[in-house]
Amino acid sequence: MQIAFIGGGVMGEAMIRGILSKGLATPEEIIANDISGPRRSTLAENYRIRTTEDYGIAVKGANIIVIAVKPQNLSELMPELKDRFVRGHLVLSIVAGASLVTIANGLGHKSVVRAMPNTPAQIGEGMSVWTASSEVSESQKEVAKSILGALGKEIYVSDEKYIDMATAISGSGPAYIFLVIEALIDAAVHIGWPRETAGELVLQTVLGATRLAQETGKHPVELRNMVTSPGGTTVEGLLQLEEGGLRALLAHAVIAAYEKAKILERE
Ligand SMILES: NC(=O)c1ccc[n+]([C@@H]2O[C@H](COP(=O)([O-])OP(=O)(O)OC[C@H]3O[C@@H](n4cnc5c(N)ncnc54)[C@H](OP(=O)(O)O)[C@@H]3O)[C@@H](O)[C@H]2O)c1
């Protein structure tokens, strides 16, 4: 499988790393195009892949072309790539806010997969939600699934509207959790823990709680009740979180991110 990357930044690199570590392609089968010379050198040195600043060289011979530039660079990029695609090429875009139609029209090519990964993809613990245009064949979908699966978990959705919803949950979600982690560490320091130990306590607690929920499959309420003894300490803490409006606050955060994702997609 020959894969070309247009944009080899944080997410492009995460995908290259995942693809190589899962053995989906060899370094010789990957080529990365990036506007930045130092970036190309880093990718070539670290992963032994081929790199180029020429779009034609990148696209020619590839089965899959991954578009991984920032949204603000997409409009200048698409005319450069337009009409370089032929039948059999699959475009896989991870550009936030760029719809299937935008990509297909901008590139003059109809076989497009649109995915929303997230930053834990950098360590193979990503969550990607993806969809495909009707021109994408079943075998191309299988390939897209395996590439996104190399970054962690992936979920296919047939309706593109779920991509904006995914942006608000799994795309932006790591930032919400990092804020909670930071706040809990500060709280631990506030009551007297040294900062380093506080970090260890909080990170392992978040990880352990997540894995317990995943591995037992139990409802969060059931797991929460297991920690909450009558008249105990946890119930005191939970009361403060409820009085502070944590549930409603999280709902408003997700709704605001979703509304913004829809606006960005229309722009
Ligand atoms: N990070 C996330 O959590 C996340 C999650 C889901 C989706 N995404 C999407 O993933 C995409 C990439 O994000 P990222 O964080 O990897 O960005 P990034 O680190 O900035 O990587 C983009 C790379 O593309 C290069 N580039 C810019 N214009 C180019 C062009 N015309 N031709 C070729 N290369 C070009 C950039 O070079 P310069 O730095 O020199 O401009 C940079 O090296 C974005 O569209 C984002 O919406 C990101």
The ligand as an ORCA input file, in Angstrom:
! r2SCAN-3c Opt
* xyz 0 1
  N      -4.330     18.131     16.628
  C      -5.539     17.597     16.795
  O      -6.039     17.330     17.899
  C      -6.367     17.265     15.624
  C      -7.429     16.411     15.771
  C      -8.190     16.112     14.649
  C      -7.883     16.668     13.435
  N      -6.836     17.516     13.353
  C      -6.547     18.109     12.062
  O      -5.319     17.624     11.609
  C      -4.777     18.584     10.723
  C      -3.298     18.727     11.001
  O      -3.136     19.206     12.328
  P      -1.708     19.191     13.008
  O      -1.932     19.471     14.455
  O      -0.948     17.984     12.585
  O      -1.062     20.495     12.294
  P       0.485     20.853     12.126
  O       1.302     20.196     13.193
  O       0.583     22.318     11.929
  O       0.882     20.094     10.757
  C       0.572     20.567      9.486
  C       1.840     20.507      8.647
  O       1.486     20.822      7.305
  C       2.445     21.750      6.809
  N       1.836     22.528      5.731
  C       1.167     23.727      5.795
  N       0.762     24.115      4.571
  C       1.156     23.140      3.712
  C       1.027     22.964      2.311
  N       0.398     23.881      1.547
  N       1.589     21.864      1.747
  C       2.209     20.938      2.498
  N       2.384     21.055      3.829
  C       1.849     22.130      4.440
  C       2.779     22.593      8.012
  O       3.992     23.300      7.808
  P       4.153     24.736      8.587
  O       4.126     24.397     10.057
  O       5.453     25.238      8.088
  O       2.957     25.570      8.178
  C       2.893     21.505      9.082
  O       4.153     20.878      9.095
  C      -5.566     19.887     10.931
  O      -6.379     20.143      9.815
  C      -6.418     19.608     12.120
  O      -7.688     20.214     11.990
  C      -6.056     17.795     14.406
*
